[in-house]
Amino acid sequence: MRLNHRSRRRGTTIVESALVLSIFLMLLFGVFEYCRYLMVLHVTHNAARDGARYAAVNVNCPSDQVTAKKTEIETYTKARMKSVERQFTDLKVAVYPCDSAGLALSTPVIRSKSTTGLAPYPDPFGATPYSPWNNAAFTERVAVTVKGKYKPILPSLLFMKAEVELNITAITASEG
């Protein structure tokens, strides 16, 4: 009895296709995840820049409206993130005046201006009070920092962490 050559190789095509397809899909989903991460990063940068610009334009608000205007700036910044905001956990926005001495260093350091003008410099997300953003004089810098944890959909595909910490700051000159 003679065996047909095709009948012996009948299942190998399916096995080979499954191997090649699994590697291809892993690569494809990895590219999608990386592109998604870059999109979130780009949108967050733009939102921080828009928030800083909005804060700089509103530096001259009356002293009785500082808290309300700060909340408005934070809401404005989050609104610029649109649907990307859902990709974050623990999303925070801070608006503060920058310390000019930190920006003048050979390697600039973005830090909030303290109420005393001396170190230690307060964390804009901490409980330590810092100078309100509208205390920035004309041409001094105002900063908006967006901080949160980005959650990839398929972190194991790219050997990424389950959460990636993003801390993005945009600075602009005060117009007050």
Residue, then its C-alpha position, 0 to 999 in steps of 0.5 A: m500500500r502506498l501512502n500519499h505524500r500530501s496526507r502525511r503533511r496535512g496538519t503541518t500547515i495549520v501548525e506553521s500558520a498558528l506559530v507565524l500568526s501568533i508571533f505576528l499578532m503579538l508584534l501587531f498588538g505591541v505596536f498598537e500599545y506603543c502607539r497608544y502610549l505615545m498618543v496619551l503622552h502627546v495629549t497630556h503634554n498639550a493639555a499641560r501646555d494649554g493649562a499653563r497658558y490659561a493660568a498665565v493669562n488669568v494671573n490678575c484674578p482678584s484675591d478672593q477668587v484665587t481658589a475658584k480660579k485654581t480649580e477652574i484651571e485644573t478642570y480646564t487642563k483635565a478637559r483638554m485631555k478629553s477621553v485620554e483622562r480615562q487611561f489614567t489612575d490617580l490623575k492630579v493637576a497642580v498649578y504653581p509659580c516657578d522658583s526663578a533661582g531653580l530655573a537659573l541653575s546650569t541644569p534647570v530645576i522646576r520647583s514651586k516657589s515657597t511662601t518664604g522664598l527659601a528651601p525646602y521647596p514644597d511639593p505642589f501635590g503635597a500638603t505643604p502650602y506653596s505660593p499661589w500661582n497668581n503671585a507670579a510677577f510679570t515675566e516670571r514663570v507659571a507651571v502646570t504639572v499633570k501627574g498620574k499613572y498610565k495603565p496599558i491594556l496589554p502590558s505583558l506584550l511589551f514587557m511593560k509595568a502594569e502602571v507607568e508613572l507620568n509626570i508632565t510639566a509645562i511652563t509659560a511666562s506670566e502676563g501679570 
